[in-house]
Amino acid sequence: MNKYKNLTIFFVSYFSSLSIKKVLKKIDPRVKVLVIDNAKEKGLKKKFSKFKNVKIIVSKHNTGQTGGINLGFKNISSKYAIYMDSDIDFKKSIIDKFLDAAKKIDNFVILAPQHEKSKYINDFLSTRKNNFKEYQLMKIVHGQFLFFQMKNVKKVGLYDEKIFLYYDETDFCLRAYRKKQNIYVLPKIKVEHLGGKSVNLPNTIEIEANKNWHFMWSKFYFFKKNFTTLFAFKKTVLDLFIDMIKFCIFFSFDYRKRIIYLNRISGLINSYLGSKSFRRINIK
């Protein structure tokens, strides 16, 4: 009997085949795995040919993290699903522990692990009654490793595809919380997000610039969408001021930081102006 028949694990890949293959070594071959290819990476299916449990789904367009996750959701028929970034490190045993916790809790939309290097601030914690004291009831969790109960994902709806990168899971979690869906952190289950290891491309400055552009665009958009425009300006205007100062400081002698701060400024200003999250990695 396959104890993983109710589970699908999925990844969103943007030139991430090398890092995904490392993670697959920690996943039982009986688990169904989907790789959502946002880059139309040449030879990707061949790279995963020895993994008989892996199915490659090629996106028609690069719709970012949110579009990739949504495409994964649409192709999952199992009761549970795990989304994980490709630069995540964890012990093999934790997948079984999540399945055990899912049976115990029964009704939830997300279960999440504790991250080794980051603690949750009070704003992320729920004040609602918690019937499971060994787990932490949350408003928002980090999105690098998420265990979903798919029937409740359908009640919440898909990720917001206006967001390309960053604040995507924050927006989903807040929407789920407002719809009275339960989100839990399992404190004894820990993972480590390595950060910056998912995209296997040589131009690291361009990758960093793209991430910073979208981080600032998404930050303003998230607060504007979920609160008010004034609140969004209050949450980001200091960022703009600091980034402009740092851009001036590093302009003449540090090319990398100059490009990063220029992109942070550009992303935020474009979000202020209501522009779409249009920036994409320039592959040369």
N, C-alpha and C positions, 0 to 999 in steps of 0.2 A: 504493500500500500504506500502511495506517495503522500507523505504528510505535508507536502508543499503544493498540493493541487489547487488550493485556494489562494495562492500567492503569485503575483507577477512583480518582478523588479524591472525598473526601466531607467535608462540614462538618456540625456540629451547630449549629442556629440557635435562639437564644432572643431574638427581636426583633433579629436580626443581619443582616437583609437588606442594609442599606446597606454594612456592612463586607465582607460576602461578595461583593457586586457589584464592589467595588474589586479584590478578589483575583482574581476571574474574568477580569479584563482581562489578567492575566499568564499565563493558562492557555490552551494551544492548544485551539481549538474542536473538535478531533478527540478530545479526552480526555473520557471519560464522567465526569460529575459528579453526585453525589447531595447533596441538601440535606435533612437530617433536621430537620424542624420540630417543636421541643419546645413551642412557644408557641401553635400554631394561629393564627399571625399573619394577620390579615385581609388578603386580597388578595395573599398571598405568591406564588402561582403566576403571577399577572399581572405582578408585579415582575420575574420571571425569564423572561418569555415570549420575549424576543428572544434568549435563550441557548438554542439548539436542542439543545445537549449536556447540559442540566441537567434532572434529574428531581427533583421534590419528593416527599418521603415524610413524611406527617403522622403523628406519634406519637399514639397514643390518649390518653396521659397524659404529663405532664412528668416523665420518669424521670431527669432530670439528664444530666450529661456522660456517665456510664457507660452509662445506658440508651440514649442517642442513638447512642453509638459502637457498642453491641451491635446496634442496629437497622440501622445501616449495614453492619456485618459480615454480617448475615443477608441483606442485599439485594445483596451483591457476589459476582459469579461470575468475575471476572477473576483472573489469577494474582497480581497485585500490587494494593495499595491504598495511597493516601496519605491519612492523616487530617491536617487542619491546622485550627488555630484561625482564626477570621475576622480577627483582628487581628495577622496575621503579614505580614512584608515580606520579599521575596526577589527574586532575579534570575530572569528567565524561563528561563534556560539550565539552572537546577539540576535541573529535572525530568528532562531528558535525562541529566544526569550521574548521577542516582540510578539510572536504568534501566541505564546502562553499568556502574555498580558492582554492581548486582544480578546481572547476567550473569557478572561476574567472580567474585564471592563464591559465588554459587549457593545456598548453604544458610545461611539466617538466618531469624529471625522479625521483626527490626526493623533498619532502617538509619535513622540520625538525623543531622541536620546539627549543625555547631557553632553555638552561639548567640552573637551578637555581644557581648552584655553579661553573660554568665555563664560561668564556668569550672566544670568538674566537679571535685568533691572526691574524695579518694582512695577513700572508701567506695563511690563509684559505679563504680570501675574494676574490671575483671576481672583475676584473676591467672592465668587459664588460658592455655594455649598459643595464640598468635595467629599464624596463617599468612599474614596480610596486614598487613605492617608499616606500610603507608600509611594504614591504618584503625585506630582504637582499639577494642579489644574491651572491652565494658562489662558491668556488672551491671544498671545502671539508667541511663535517659536521660530528658531532659525531654520532656514530652508535647505540646508545641505544634505539632510537625511530625514525623510518623512515617511511614516507608515500610515497609509490611508485606508479607511473603510469606505469602499467605493459607493455604497448605497447613499451614504451621507455626503460624499463629494457631489453627487448628482443633485442633492438638495441645495447645496451651496452655490453650485454653478462653476463654470470654468474660470481659469485665471484670466486676468484682464490683459488682453493682447496689445493694448496701447502702451503698456510697459514692455520694454525689450529686455532689459536687465535690471536687477536690483529692486527691492521693495515689492517684488511680485508675490512672494509668500506672505509678507507682512499684510499686503492688501487682502489676500485670500483669507488669512487667519482672522483678520478684523471683521470681514464679511461673515465668516463662519460663526464667530463669537456673537455678533449681533443677531444671528439667526438661531441662537441658543444651542449651537453645536458644541460638543465637548472636545477640548484639546488638552492633551496631557504630556508632560515630560516624565520620562522614566529615569530618575536620578542615578540609579545603580548601573544603568547601561550607558557607556561612554564611547564616543567616537572622536576622532581628531580630523579636523578639516585642515589639509595641508596648505591650501590657498595658493592661487596663481599657478597651479600645476596641471590644469585641465586642458588648456589649449596648447597643442604641440606644434607651434609655429616659431620660426627664428626671430621675427621682428618683435622683440619684447616691448619696446617703447610704444609701438603702435597698439599693441594689445592693452598696455597700461592706459594709454590715452583714451582708447575706446571705453574701457571700463569706467574711468573717471568721468567721462562725458555723460555716460548713462546713469551713473550713480547720482550725479547732481540733478540731471533731468528728472529722474524718477523720484527723488526726494521731494522736490517741490510739487510734482504731480500728485504723489500719494497724499500729502497733507492737504492740498487743495481739494482733491476729490473727497476725502473722508472727513474733513473738518470745514475750514473756510479758507478763502483766498488770503485774507488778512493773517490768519494763523500760519499759513504756508509761508508767507513772506517773513513773518517773525522767526520761523524755524530755519530760514535759509539766508537771510540778509547778512548775518555775521560771516557765514561761509563765503559769500561773494566778496565781502570786504577783505577777509584774510587771504583769499586766493588771489585777489588783485595785487595785494601787497607782496605776496610771495612771488608772483609772476614778475613783478618789477625787480625784486631782489635778485632772482636767478636768471633774468633775461640775458645778461651778457656773458655769463661764464658757466652755466649748467644747462646744456641743451635738453636733457631728459626732463628735469624738473620744469623747465620753461614750457615744454610741450604738454606736460601733465596739467599744470595749472591753467594754461590757456584752454585746454579742453574742459576742465572743470567749470571755468567761467562761461565758456560757450554753451555747455550743456544746461547750465542754470539759466542763463539769459534766454535761450531758446524755449525753455520750459515756461519762463515768465511770459514770453510772447505768445504762448499757446501753440508753438510748433510741434509737430510730431517727433517722436524719438527716432530720427532719421539716420543717425550716424552708424556706419558699419566699418569693420576692419578693412583697411586697404592692403590687400595682399599683393606684394610685388615679386 
